[in-house]
Amino acid sequence: MAQLGADVEQLAALSRKFNEVSGQIESMAQQITSQVESAWWQGRDADRFRSEWRSHHSQLKNAAQRLEQEAQRVKKQEQQQRQTSGA
């Protein structure tokens, strides 16, 4: 017989981990951006590098947001599983 469902504690841990890593990504990206922007460096190479970094920073922010969304999705699944199992 097939089993359906989930281990709610594992789902809760997964949701927390997604949120934790999301925060770490955002924090690191901001720290690096601060350093990139404050480094004394002039010229076309500097301008190009900063522009490329802004693109990477944007991608990192998007990844962090996706992790937050997935954390919410997993949390919702956890809550639904708890309700179903408790019923």
C-alpha positions as CSV (number, residue, x, y, z in Angstrom):
1,M,0.0,0.0,0.0
2,A,1.4,3.4,-1.0
3,Q,1.9,6.1,1.7
4,L,1.2,9.8,1.2
5,G,2.1,12.7,3.4
6,A,5.2,14.2,4.9
7,D,7.3,14.5,8.0
8,V,6.1,17.9,9.3
9,E,9.3,18.4,11.3
10,Q,11.4,17.9,8.3
11,L,9.3,20.3,6.3
12,A,9.6,22.9,9.1
13,A,13.4,22.5,9.1
14,L,13.5,22.9,5.4
15,S,11.5,26.0,5.5
16,R,13.8,27.5,8.2
17,K,16.8,26.5,6.2
18,F,15.5,28.3,3.0
19,N,14.9,31.4,5.1
20,E,18.3,31.2,6.7
21,V,20.2,30.8,3.4
22,S,18.1,33.6,1.9
23,G,19.2,36.0,4.6
24,Q,22.8,34.9,4.2
25,I,22.8,35.5,0.5
26,E,21.2,39.0,0.9
27,S,23.7,39.9,3.6
28,M,26.8,38.7,1.7
29,A,25.6,40.4,-1.5
30,Q,25.1,43.7,0.4
31,Q,28.5,43.4,2.0
32,I,30.2,42.8,-1.3
33,T,28.3,45.6,-3.0
34,S,29.3,48.0,-0.3
35,Q,33.0,47.1,-0.8
36,V,32.7,47.2,-4.6
37,E,31.1,50.7,-4.5
38,S,33.6,52.1,-1.9
39,A,36.8,50.7,-3.5
40,W,38.8,53.5,-5.1
41,W,39.0,52.4,-8.7
42,Q,38.5,54.7,-11.7
43,G,38.2,54.1,-15.4
44,R,36.4,52.0,-17.9
45,D,37.4,48.7,-16.4
46,A,36.1,49.9,-13.0
47,D,32.8,51.1,-14.5
48,R,32.4,47.8,-16.4
49,F,33.1,45.7,-13.3
50,R,30.7,47.7,-11.2
51,S,28.0,47.4,-13.8
52,E,28.6,43.6,-14.0
53,W,28.5,43.3,-10.3
54,R,25.2,45.2,-10.1
55,S,23.8,42.5,-12.4
56,H,25.2,39.7,-10.3
57,H,23.8,41.5,-7.2
58,S,20.4,41.6,-8.8
59,Q,20.6,37.9,-9.6
60,L,21.6,37.1,-6.0
61,K,18.7,39.1,-4.7
62,N,16.4,37.2,-7.0
63,A,17.8,33.9,-5.7
64,A,17.2,35.0,-2.1
65,Q,13.6,36.0,-2.9
66,R,13.0,32.7,-4.6
67,L,14.3,30.9,-1.5
68,E,11.9,32.9,0.6
69,Q,9.0,32.0,-1.7
70,E,9.9,28.3,-1.5
71,A,10.2,28.6,2.3
72,Q,6.6,29.9,2.4
73,R,5.4,27.2,0.1
74,V,7.0,24.5,2.2
75,K,5.6,26.1,5.4
76,K,2.2,26.0,3.8
77,Q,2.6,22.3,3.0
78,E,3.7,21.7,6.5
79,Q,0.6,23.4,8.0
80,Q,-1.7,21.6,5.6
81,Q,-0.1,18.3,6.6
82,R,-0.5,19.1,10.3
83,Q,-4.2,19.9,9.7
84,T,-4.8,16.8,7.7
85,S,-2.9,14.5,10.2
86,G,-4.7,16.1,13.1
87,A,-8.1,15.7,11.7
